Amino acid sequence: LHLVQNRCGGMSLVYEGRAYKLKRADRNIGDAR
């Protein structure tokens, strides 16, 4: 995985998960427009 995970540990996984969902949400909103 990313180097950031080695630093923060589990937190990075949660953060990446949220960021991934946000990116998908942005895409869905863009497509809806």
The first five atom37 places (N, CA, C, CB, O) and aatype in JSON, in Angstrom:
{
  "aatype": [10, 8, 10, 19, 5, 2, 1, 4, 7, 7, 12, 15, 10, 19, 18, 6, 7, 1, 0, 18, 11, 10, 11, 1, 0, 3, 1, 2, 9, 7, 3, 0, 1],
  "atom_mask": [
    [1, 1, 1, 1, 1],
    [1, 1, 1, 1, 1],
    [1, 1, 1, 1, 1],
    [1, 1, 1, 1, 1],
    [1, 1, 1, 1, 1],
    [1, 1, 1, 1, 1],
    [1, 1, 1, 1, 1],
    [1, 1, 1, 1, 1],
    [1, 1, 1, 0, 1],
    [1, 1, 1, 0, 1],
    [1, 1, 1, 1, 1],
    [1, 1, 1, 1, 1],
    [1, 1, 1, 1, 1],
    [1, 1, 1, 1, 1],
    [1, 1, 1, 1, 1],
    [1, 1, 1, 1, 1],
    [1, 1, 1, 0, 1],
    [1, 1, 1, 1, 1],
    [1, 1, 1, 1, 1],
    [1, 1, 1, 1, 1],
    [1, 1, 1, 1, 1],
    [1, 1, 1, 1, 1],
    [1, 1, 1, 1, 1],
    [1, 1, 1, 1, 1],
    [1, 1, 1, 1, 1],
    [1, 1, 1, 1, 1],
    [1, 1, 1, 1, 1],
    [1, 1, 1, 1, 1],
    [1, 1, 1, 1, 1],
    [1, 1, 1, 0, 1],
    [1, 1, 1, 1, 1],
    [1, 1, 1, 1, 1],
    [1, 1, 1, 1, 1]
  ],
  "atom_positions": [
    [[0.84, -1.2, 0.0], [0.0, 0.0, 0.0], [0.88, 1.25, 0.0], [-0.95, 0.0, 1.23], [2.07, 1.2, -0.33]],
    [[0.27, 2.38, 0.37], [1.01, 3.64, 0.33], [1.96, 3.77, 1.51], [0.05, 4.82, 0.31], [1.78, 3.13, 2.54]],
    [[2.97, 4.6, 1.35], [3.93, 4.82, 2.44], [3.25, 5.45, 3.64], [5.09, 5.71, 1.96], [3.68, 5.23, 4.78]],
    [[2.21, 6.21, 3.4], [1.52, 6.9, 4.5], [0.99, 5.88, 5.51], [0.36, 7.77, 3.96], [0.97, 6.15, 6.71]],
    [[0.57, 4.73, 5.02], [0.01, 3.73, 5.93], [1.05, 3.3, 6.95], [-0.51, 2.52, 5.15], [0.72, 3.09, 8.11]],
    [[2.3, 3.16, 6.52], [3.36, 2.75, 7.44], [3.48, 3.76, 8.58], [4.7, 2.6, 6.7], [3.79, 3.38, 9.71]],
    [[3.26, 5.02, 8.28], [3.35, 6.05, 9.31], [2.16, 6.0, 10.26], [3.45, 7.44, 8.67], [2.3, 5.77, 11.46]],
    [[0.97, 6.21, 9.7], [-0.22, 6.39, 10.53], [-0.84, 5.07, 10.95], [-1.25, 7.21, 9.79], [-1.56, 5.02, 11.95]],
    [[-0.57, 4.01, 10.22], [-1.17, 2.73, 10.59], [-2.6, 2.63, 10.11], [0.0, 0.0, 0.0], [-2.88, 2.92, 8.95]],
    [[-3.51, 2.23, 10.98], [-4.91, 2.0, 10.6], [-5.6, 3.28, 10.16], [0.0, 0.0, 0.0], [-6.49, 3.24, 9.31]],
    [[-5.2, 4.4, 10.73], [-5.87, 5.65, 10.41], [-5.83, 5.93, 8.91], [-5.24, 6.81, 11.17], [-6.81, 6.39, 8.33]],
    [[-4.69, 5.64, 8.28], [-4.55, 5.91, 6.86], [-5.57, 5.1, 6.06], [-3.12, 5.59, 6.38], [-6.12, 5.59, 5.07]],
    [[-5.82, 3.87, 6.49], [-6.79, 3.03, 5.77], [-8.16, 3.68, 5.84], [-6.83, 1.59, 6.36], [-8.87, 3.75, 4.83]],
    [[-8.54, 4.14, 7.01], [-9.85, 4.79, 7.17], [-9.9, 6.05, 6.31], [-10.13, 5.13, 8.65], [-10.89, 6.31, 5.63]],
    [[-8.82, 6.83, 6.36], [-8.78, 8.08, 5.61], [-8.87, 7.79, 4.12], [-7.49, 8.86, 5.92], [-9.63, 8.45, 3.41]],
    [[-8.11, 6.82, 3.65], [-8.14, 6.49, 2.22], [-9.53, 6.01, 1.83], [-7.08, 5.42, 1.87], [-10.03, 6.35, 0.76]],
    [[-10.16, 5.22, 2.69], [-11.5, 4.72, 2.41], [-12.47, 5.87, 2.25], [0.0, 0.0, 0.0], [-13.29, 5.88, 1.33]],
    [[-12.38, 6.84, 3.14], [-13.27, 8.0, 3.05], [-13.0, 8.78, 1.79], [-13.12, 8.9, 4.28], [-13.92, 9.18, 1.08]],
    [[-11.72, 9.01, 1.52], [-11.34, 9.79, 0.33], [-11.85, 9.08, -0.92], [-9.8, 9.98, 0.26], [-12.34, 9.72, -1.85]],
    [[-11.73, 7.75, -0.94], [-12.18, 6.98, -2.1], [-13.68, 7.16, -2.28], [-11.82, 5.48, -1.94], [-14.15, 7.36, -3.4]],
    [[-14.44, 7.08, -1.18], [-15.89, 7.24, -1.28], [-16.22, 8.65, -1.76], [-16.57, 6.96, 0.08], [-17.11, 8.84, -2.59]],
    [[-15.49, 9.64, -1.23], [-15.76, 11.02, -1.64], [-15.51, 11.19, -3.13], [-14.9, 12.0, -0.84], [-16.29, 11.84, -3.82]],
    [[-14.42, 10.6, -3.62], [-14.11, 10.7, -5.04], [-15.22, 10.08, -5.87], [-12.76, 10.03, -5.36], [-15.63, 10.64, -6.88]],
    [[-15.7, 8.92, -5.44], [-16.78, 8.25, -6.18], [-18.03, 9.1, -6.14], [-17.06, 6.84, -5.61], [-18.74, 9.22, -7.13]],
    [[-18.3, 9.7, -4.98], [-19.5, 10.54, -4.84], [-19.4, 11.73, -5.78], [-19.67, 11.02, -3.37], [-20.38, 12.09, -6.44]],
    [[-18.22, 12.34, -5.85], [-18.03, 13.48, -6.75], [-18.28, 13.06, -8.19], [-16.61, 14.07, -6.6], [-18.9, 13.79, -8.96]],
    [[-17.8, 11.88, -8.54], [-18.0, 11.4, -9.92], [-19.49, 11.21, -10.19], [-17.25, 10.07, -10.15], [-19.99, 11.61, -11.24]],
    [[-20.2, 10.61, -9.23], [-21.63, 10.37, -9.43], [-22.37, 11.7, -9.58], [-22.22, 9.55, -8.25], [-23.25, 11.83, -10.43]],
    [[-22.01, 12.67, -8.76], [-22.66, 13.98, -8.84], [-22.38, 14.61, -10.21], [-22.17, 14.92, -7.7], [-23.28, 15.17, -10.84]],
    [[-21.13, 14.51, -10.66], [-20.77, 15.07, -11.96], [-21.56, 14.41, -13.08], [0.0, 0.0, 0.0], [-22.01, 15.08, -14.0]],
    [[-21.72, 13.09, -12.99], [-22.46, 12.38, -14.03], [-23.92, 12.78, -14.0], [-22.31, 10.85, -13.86], [-24.56, 12.89, -15.05]],
    [[-24.47, 13.01, -12.8], [-25.88, 13.37, -12.67], [-26.14, 14.7, -13.36], [-26.3, 13.44, -11.17], [-27.18, 14.9, -13.98]],
    [[-25.17, 15.62, -13.25], [-25.34, 16.92, -13.9], [-25.37, 16.73, -15.41], [-24.22, 17.89, -13.5], [-25.52, 17.71, -16.15]]
  ]
}
